[in-house]
């Protein structure tokens, strides 16, 4: 099997698209109300701090992914247990995002269509993309990121005619409590989810590439999400933004510039699905690589199709309704994800530093 390699630019692109994923669809920073933009900004800062830990782990063990690192640091058995946990996390996250997009498509476009139809079509595309590998996904994302950037800049510009500055006043009316709650929510969804990229970023070109791709990707994606959060509040108001399932879609649907630029939500929906496809594909790739590592297989592609079909089935049963989906995303996920995004990475990082230091000391003595 040929070694896959992606450039720093492609790594940044994949990080951006991964973060946008479902966060563009259902929003981020829930609970912060009119200060949602500030909550997302604070969550992004927390994500940048986490990214330094993630990047450091990849730097200590170049050309290795998270699964290789934990085996090297903790050994076969304890490392295997950690691999099981992270394989499940990637698999579960992929199923949740797949369901997010299924609900989005059914709600805004195809209300009479069975849920399995759009999710199955999207899942088959993700299976194909995962089998092609991260290098092909990086090249593909590098092309589409320009298209998505133009769409986002255009919709933000056109939305200015619908904005009302009074929707964000008064500032911090309810204090810092809701903002901190929203910041925590934003940290775990979507910025902390970039821990999944540790499982596929063994293919970066240079050893110091993680220190470029991670912070740059999080910064760019975070600033866009901050702008979108502020736009949604300015256009819809805090009460309506909190009451609807897909605020960005509704905010864009209100654009009407001289009756020429209208119905732009159709184009935006396509951009949502493109970023979602990248996120689900990376989750599927990560879960398959973890299982392949446990099974001692050299190539994870053999497992992509069965894992993808299992992910499709889980996405169908994971929620009973769209209300449960939103409840999970903004109230349960925050606490469920913290061990995978914060606690375990810190433990692995500290153990890796100690392992490398012990190894260097032994080499000096000999």
N, C-alpha and C positions, 0 to 999 in steps of 0.2 A: 504494500500500500504506500502510495506517495505521501510524503509529509506535506500537510497543508500549512500555508503561510498567508497571513493577512497583513496589510500595511497598517500603520498607525491611523491613517485616515479612515480606512475601512473599520478598524476597531472602534473609533469614535462614532462612526455612523451606526454601527450595530448597537452601541451603548445608548445612543439617542433614541433609535427606533424601539429598543427594548423598553426603555423608560416610558416613552409615549404610550406604547401598547394600549392597554385598557384604560389608562389614566386619562387619555384624551376623551374617552367615551363616557365614563361615569364620573369623572372629575377626581379631585384629590383635596386633602385638607378639610374633610367634613367636620363640622362642629364649630369652625371658626367664623361662620356667618359672613358679615360684610368684610371681615379682615382675612378672608380665605387666601388672598394673594400674599399676605404677610406670613401666614402659616406655611404656605408652600415654599416661600423663600427661606424660612427657618428650617424646614424639613430638608431643603436642598443643602444647606450648610452642614446639617448633621450627616447627610449622605456623602458630602465631600470628605468629612472626617473618616467615615467608614471606608470610603474608597482608598484612603491612604493605607489602611490595614490590608485591604484586599490586594492592592498593588504591591505592597511589601512582601506578601506571601508569594506572589508570582515572581517577584524579583529574587527572592531567596532560592527558589527552585525553578530556574528558567526551563522553558520547553516542557513543563509539567502542569497538569491541571489539579484541581482540588483533590480529586480521588487519588492521584499519585502522591500528592503531598501528605495526606493523612496516613497512607500506608507507610511512607518513609518515616514519618515522625512518630506514629503511635504503634506501628507494627501491624501484622496481618489481622489479628482478631479484633482489637479495639478500633483499628482503622477501618476494618470491614463493617463494624457497627455504625460508624460515622457515615460511611458510604451509603448504607441502607437508609439512614435518616435523610441524607441530602438527595438521594435518588427519589425518595418518596416526596420530598418537598418540591423538587422540580416537576415531578409527575403531577402532583396535586395542583400546583400553580398553573401548569399548562391546561389542565381540565377546567379550572376556574375561569381562566381567560377565554378559553374556547366557549364556555357557557355565556360569559359576558357578551361576546360578539353574537352568539345565537340569539340571546334576548334582545340585543340591539337591532338586529336585522328583522326579527319577528315583530318587534314593537313599532318600528318606524316605517317599515316597507311591506312586509309580508305577513299580516296578522292571521291569515287563514292557513298558512303553511305550517306543517308539523315542524317542531323544533329540530328533529333529527336531520332534516334536509339541509338547511344552511350550515349546521355544525359539521355534518359529514363531508360536505363539499370543501369546507375550509380545512378540515382535518386531513383530507386526502392531499391537498396542496402542501400542507405542512409536512406530511410524510415524505412527499417528493423532495421538498426543500431540504429536509434533514438528511436524506440519503445523499443528496448532492454535496453536502458538507458545508462547513463554516466558510470556506474560501469562496465558494460560489455565492453563498448567502451574503457575504461581505461585498462582493462585486455588484450583486443585484441591488443591495441597499444603497451603495454608493451612487447608483444611477437615480434611484427613486427619491433619495433625500432632497435632491434639487427640486423635484416636482412638488414634494410635500412642503418644502420651505416657501416656495412661491405661493402655494395655496394659503398657507398660514399667514404670510405677510399681507396677502390680498384681503383675506377675510377680516383680519384685525383692522386694516385700514378702512374697509367699507363699513365696519361696525361702528365707527366713530359717530355717524349720523344718528344712531339709535341710543347712544350713551347718555346717561343722566348722572351728573356728578353728585347729586344729592343721595344717590343710592349707596354711596360709601361714607356718608356722614351720619352721625358724628363718629369720629375715629376713636376706637377702643372704648365705646360706650359701655360695654359690659366687662371691661377690664381685660387682664391678660389670661384669665382662665380659659376661655374658649379658644384663644389663639394658640396657647400651649397644647391644648387637646388636639387642635387641628394640625399643629406642627408634628406631634407624635404620630398622628395618623398618616401625614404626608411622608414622614421618614420611613415608615414601614411599607407604605404604598404610595409611590412606586420606587423610591430611591434605594431602600434597603434590599429590594428584590434583585439588585444587580449582583448580589452574591452568587446568583446562578451563572453569571458570566465567568466566574472562577473555574467552572467546570468545562468551559469551551475555549478559554483564552490562552491555552498552551501554545497556540499557533502564532502569537505575535512575533514580529520580525526581529526586534531587538530586546535585550534584557531589560532596559529601562522603559520600554514601550508602555507597560501598565501605568506608569506615573504620568503618561501623557493621555492615554485613551480614557482611563477611568475619570479623572477630574474634568477633562475637557467635555466628555460626553455628558456627565452629570450637570455641569454648569450650563451648557447650551440647552439641554432638554429641560432643566429646571427653570431657566429664565423664560422659555416659551410657555411652560405650564403656569408660571406666575402671571404672565401676560394674559393667558387664556382665563385664568381664575378672576383676574381683575376685570377683564372684558365681560365675563358672564354676570358679575355683580353689577357693573355699570349699566348693562343692557336690561337684565331681567330683575334686578333687585335681590336682596339676600333671601327673602321669604320664598319667592318663586324658585330661585336656584336650589334651595334646600328641599323644595317640595317635589321637584321633577327628577326623573331618573337619568336623563341625558341632557344636562344643561347646555353644553357646547353646541349640540345639534340644534336645540331650540333657539339659541342666541344667533347662530348663523342663519337660521330660517327667516329671521326678521329683516335681514338685509334687503334693501330695495333702493337702489341708486338709479334714479330717473327711469324706473321701470325697465332698465336694461340689465343690470346685474342683480338678478333675483334667482331664487331656487338654488342657491349655492350650496345648500346642505347636501345635495346629491354628490357634488365633487368632494366635499368634506368627508362624507361617508366612505368614499373610496380610500381617502387617505387614512381614515381610522382603520380600515380593514388591512391595508398594506402594513401598517405598524403592528397590528395585531398578529398578522401572519408571521412576522419576524419573531415576535415574542414567543408565540406558541412553538415555532420551529426550534428556537434555542432551548426552550424547556424540554421539548421532546428529545432533542439531541443530548442534553445534559442527563436526562433520566436514562436514556439508552446507554450512554457511556458509563454511567455508574453501574448498571446491571452487567454490562460487558466486563467491567473491571472485576466484579465479584465472581463472574463465571470464568474468568481467565481467557476471554476472547480478545483477539488482536483488533478486530474490526467491529465497531458498534452497529454498523449499518444492518447487520443481520437481524438485530432486535427492533429496529425502528418501526416496522409495520405492525407487529403484535403489540408493542407498547403504545403506538399511536391509536390503534383500535380500542385498547383498554382505556386510554385517555378519553376517547370519544364516548365510550359507555359511561365512564364516571361523570363526564360533563352533563350527561342527560339526567342522571339521578342525584347529583350533588345538591341541587336546590329543588324546592317544591314550587317556587314561584319567583317572580322578579323581586318581590318585596323581601324574600329571604336572601336573595343575592345581595341586595343593597345593605341589609342588616349585617350580613357576614363581612362584606367588604369594609364597612366603616366602624363596626363595633367588636367583631370577634377577631378578624385578621390581625389587628394591631398586636394583640397579645400572643396569638398563635405563632406569628412570624418572628418575634423578637429572639427566641433561642437560636433560630437558624441564621438570622441576619446580624446579630450583635454578639450574643453570649458565646456560641460555639466558635465563630471566627476569631474572637479575641483569645480564647483558650488555645486554638490551633496556632495562631500567630505567636503567642508567648512560648508555646512548646517548640515551635519551629526555630525561633530565635535561640532558645536554649540548646537545641540540637545542633545548630550550626556553630554556636560558640564552643560547645564541648568538642565538636569535631575539629575546629580550628586549633583549640588548645592542645589536643592530642597530636596534631600534625606538627606543631611547633616543638613539642617535647621530643618527637622522634627525629 
